Amino acid sequence: MQALCFITKAFSFMFVYVWLRSTVPRYRYDQLMNLGWKIMIPIALINLVCTAVAVKFPFFIWIPVAAVLGFLTYRFLDRFAQNP
């Protein structure tokens, strides 16, 4: 039974890996740098601020802060997507 479960999980992982690898296009180095500097770092900083607020303040304060930061992230990404 354990072997069947392992084989099923391994096959599922390999299937998803091959499926994603064949459908997602390859990025050039400049596209990866653009993605990292303009999208991932701002999202990581927003996540850091949200986590700091959630740790420092009680529950009822960080929900609106997370909502506002989420909205600002959406606006930032929307503006970036329109002007690449």
Buried (B, 14 or more C-beta within 10 A) or exposed (E): EEEEEEEEEEEEEEEEEEEEEEEEEEEEEEEEEBEEEEBEEBEEEBEEEBEEBBEEEEEEEBEEBBEEBEEEBEEBBEEEEEEE
